[in-house]
Amino acid sequence: MAVDAKTLDDISEKIAAGFKMLGGVKMGAEAQIQNIVEGALSHFDVVTHERMEVQEAMLRKAREDLQIMEARIAKLEAQLKG
C-alpha cells in the first residue's frame, strides 16, 4: 500500500497537535496540583526553606554565644578558686 506525502503530512500534523494539547493539559494540571498543595499546607504550621535557614543561623549564633559564655564562666570560677 502506497502512502502519499499529503497523508503523511496530515498524520504528522495530527500527532503534533496531540502533543501540543497534552503539553497544555500538563501545565494546567501542574498549576492545579500546586494550588491544591499550597491550600492544604496553609492549614498546617509549616515554614519556608528560607525561614528555616534563618532559624538555623540564629541557632548557630546562640550556640557560639553559649560556648563563649561557658568559657568565661569557667575562667571566672577558676579565678575565684585561685
C-alpha positions, 0 to 999 in steps of 0.5 A, a space after each residue: 500500500 502506497 502512502 502519499 506525502 499529503 497523508 503523511 503530512 496530515 498524520 504528522 500534523 495530527 500527532 503534533 497537535 496531540 502533543 501540543 494539547 497534552 503539553 497544555 493539559 500538563 501545565 494546567 494540571 501542574 498549576 492545579 496540583 500546586 494550588 491544591 498543595 499550597 491550600 492544604 499546607 496553609 492549614 498546617 504550621 509549616 515554614 519556608 526553606 528560607 525561614 528555616 535557614 534563618 532559624 538555623 543561623 540564629 541557632 548557630 549564633 546562640 550556640 557560639 554565644 553559649 560556648 563563649 559564655 561557658 568559657 568565661 564562666 569557667 575562667 571566672 570560677 577558676 579565678 575565684 578558686 585561685 
